[in-house]
Amino acid sequence: PTENGFTTDVLALYDWAKARSGNSSILFWGHSLGTGIATNVARKLQEERGVQVDAVVLESPYTDIRDAAAHIPITKIYRQFPGFEYLILDSLALGNMFFRSNENVKVLACPLLILHAEDDEVVPLHLGRKLFETARSAYKDKTKVKFITFPEKLGLGHDYISFNPELPSLVK
């Protein structure tokens, strides 16, 4: 799989859903790696087709894949070794894997909701907050950008925000 391949696949899925949805709203909901894909596709639709997606929801997002890889816990022991950046982080770029949500949100105009659990041990909360701050500073209409954190006591971590019973009302 490649970043371009993921983006192309989701564009095809969007076209398929749009052709069958009538006047229903279509939003992109990305989780973790999928947040980079969601922002890529929303930006591509806006810039190349002049189409604004109805909304984007990012669950446990990061700024870009390099930042995410540098902060995920599995890389912690390797960060201290010489060559970590070259062997791990630079190899992502060599494979054309960037997932630059931080650049994508600067040009989006659709409603953007960022969800992050305080106890996320895979993608740290500070990356979600940084993405929110980037979007908020770039959006002309600041009311279209929201950031919701879930307290550590809920135990939602990286994978269980969707289990929160309040989520439907929060998204509305």
WOJONOR-V335990 format. One record per run of one state. SS is the DSSP state (2 for helix, 1 for strand, 0 for the rest). FROM is the first residue (numbers start at 1). TO is the last residue. Records with the same first field share a line. If there is no record, write none. Layout:
SS = FROM-TO / FROM-TO
This chain:
0 = 1-2 / 22-26 / 32-32 / 50-54 / 60-64 / 72-72 / 76-83 / 95-100 / 105-110 / 118-124 / 139-141 / 151-151 / 155-160 / 164-166 / 172-172
2 = 3-21 / 33-49 / 65-71 / 73-75 / 84-94 / 101-104 / 125-138 / 142-144 / 152-154 / 161-163 / 167-171
1 = 27-31 / 55-59 / 111-117 / 145-150
